[in-house]
Each structure stands twice: as structure tokens, then as C-alpha cells.
Amino acid sequence: MSHTYEIQDFWVDEVRRLAATIAKKAIVTIAGEDYEYPITKTVERDGFFKHYIEVEDEPIGDIERTVLVNENNIPLAIGEGIIEKGDEGWQFAFKVFVSLDKKEGELNG
């Protein structure tokens, strides 16, 4: 005999909060050189969270790549493409959607 269950919103929120703690910094490639930037802010919303990093006014050059990494420098998200960067700073956001399939499942006993 099987029984059904449904994932509750609290669990989905907890998974999202846990996922938001995994990333620790970003490695940004500017004009061929890698620079590390800490996550300056994390914003959680319904269904997603955003990690923000701030790239300083120096160095000047094209931003070629951004990599969000965990504490062991394992890549979690990679962005590629040229962004022209002058002498003003930039703020980047990594937006991540987290969801669990909330359809009914089976408990087998």
C-alpha cells in the first residue's frame, strides 16, 4: 500500500536559504587577469535569491568572465561575454531560482 505526500512551502524556503549560503565569492576576469570579489549582499525573494558583488573602479579593461564559487573555489555559476569597463565601478548580481517539485509523491512502506 502506498500513501501520498506533498512538499510544504517551509521546506522549499529552507532549501532556498541553504542554497544561498553555498557561494562565498566571485572571480572576475578583467583584461585577462583574475580578481576576487566578496559577495557584498544577498537578497532572498519568493522563488529566487540574488548574490551581489561590486567590482571597483580599478582595474580598467573588458570584463570577460565572472565565476561564482564556493569556499573551495568550485565553480557554481559562470558568466562569459565582454562587458566594457571604464573607470567606474560595477555591481553584478547572480540570480538563482530554487524550486522543488511540489507534486504528490508516494511513500512506500
CORDATA-V308412 format. One line per field, one symbol per residue. psi: psi as a letter, one per 30 degrees, with the letter a starting at -180 (. if undefined). burial: 1 if it has 24 or more other ideal C-beta (glycine too) atoms within 12 Angstrom, else 0. A space follows every 10 residues. Layout:
# CORDATA-V308412
psi = ???
burial = ???
This chain:
# CORDATA-V308412
psi = kllllkklee eeeeeeeeef fekflkjkjj hfkkkkklkf kkkkljfllk kklkklfklk lkjfkkjkla fggkkekkkk kkkkjbglll kkkjkkkklk jglkakkk.
burial = 0000000000 0000110011 0111111111 0000101010 0100000011 1110100000 0010111110 0000011000 0000100001 0111010100 000000000
